[in-house]
Amino acid sequence: MQAEIVRETLREMFEHALWQSSCSPVARSARAAKSFRRLVATADQIEAGILFAYAELWEGEPDRTAHRKLLESVGYGFIPLSASEFVIRFIAERTGGA
């Protein structure tokens, strides 16, 4: 899988999460929206090797569930400073490094 395809898919996930958080009247959602804007803006900076490691972890429902939970935590307990930090956190959680 090409790095740009993974990067674009991840960016789209961040954009969708940004849209969802922007539609919520809950004050905490403003923090999430700010975080997702940052993730969208920094998706191009993720190194290809990290993207490949991230993509290799998508094997089944447990991986999708873990990814959804990590997305849901953005702005509420996890405030990543970049898309790379988000991806590295996902890799660590799925491989037992977190």
N, C-alpha and C positions, 0 to 999 in steps of 0.2 A: 504494500500500500504506500502510495506516495505521501510524503510529509505534508504537502500542500492540501491534499484531500482531507487528511486528519485535522489539520489546522483549521480549514474552512468549516468542517463539521463541528468542531469545538466552538468556533466563533459563533456559529448559528445557535448552538445550545446556550451560550452566554447571552446572545441577543434575545432569545426567547425568554430566558430567565429575567433579563432586564425588563422586558415588556411586562411580564407578570408582576414583578416587584413594583414597577412604576404605576400599575393600575390599583394597587392596594392603598387604602387610606391609613393603614397602620403606620405609625411613626417609625417603627423599626425597619419598615420596608424602604425608607429613604436611605438608610445605611446600606442595605442590600443593593439598591439601585446604583448607588455610588460605586460600590465594589464591582458590580457587573459591568458598569461603564469602563472601569479600569481594566477588567479582564478582556473585554472586547478590544480595547485600545492596545493591549500588549500581546494579543494572540500571535501576531507576526514575529514576536521576539523569542518564541519557544524554539529551542534547538531541535534539529531533526532527530537526533538520537533519543531525546526525551520523548518526543512525539511517537516514535516507533515503540518504545517501551510501554507507553500509555496504550497505544492501539493493540498491542499484544495481550493486554489484560482483559480485553472484551471477549469473554468466552461463553457467557451465559447469563441467566437471570440474576444470580448473586452479584455479578459485576455491574449490571444495570441498576440494581437496587442500591448498591454502594455508591455509585455515581450520583444517583438521584438524591440520596441522603446528604452527600457532600455538597451538591448544589443547593439543597435546602438550608444548609448550615451557613452559607455565605451571607454575611451581614448580621448574623445572629449569634455567632460564637466563633466563627472562622472568618477573618477579614484578610484575604490574600492580597498582597501588594502587586501581584502580577499573575498573568495566566500561567507562567512557568511554575510559580509557587502552588497554584491550584493543581496542576498536573503532577508535580512532584509529590504533593500530599496524597493524591489518589494512588499513585504508584506505591508509596510507602504503606498506605493502609491495606492495599490488596496483596502486598508481598510480606507483610508482617514487620515492616520497618518503622511503623508509627507507634 
